[in-house]
Amino acid sequence: MDKVRERELAIQAIPRFMAFSKKKKRVILRDRFDVVLLAMKKDGTYKKGLKHMKVKNNRCC
């Protein structure tokens, strides 16, 4: 196991997105998600999570 190392650079980066179905009328859930995500970006929690997950070059916040 001492020969296994973590690479600094990702081999592949795949964008991720969050979507809510229009058919199921999840308006309340979607709106609450937006509020919580904005609050996380404002207080730094979102960026801290990205750092913890080793996400680099994130242009969204």
DAPE-V744752 format. One line per field, one symbol per residue. phi: phi as a letter, one per 40 degrees, with the letter a starting at -180 (. if undefined). psi: psi as a letter, one per 30 degrees, with the letter a starting at -180 (. if undefined). burial: I if it has 16 or more other C-alpha atoms within 10 Angstrom, else O. Layout:
phi=???
psi=???
burial=???
This chain:
phi=.cccbccccccabbcbbbbbccccfcccccccddcccccccccgcccccccccgcbfcccb
psi=fffklkkekkekkjkklkkkkfeghheeeeeeeeeeeeeeeeffeeeeeeeeghklhjgf.
burial=OOOOOOOOOOOOOOOOOOOOOOOOOOOOOOOOOOOOOOOOOOOOOIIOOOOOOOOOOOOOO
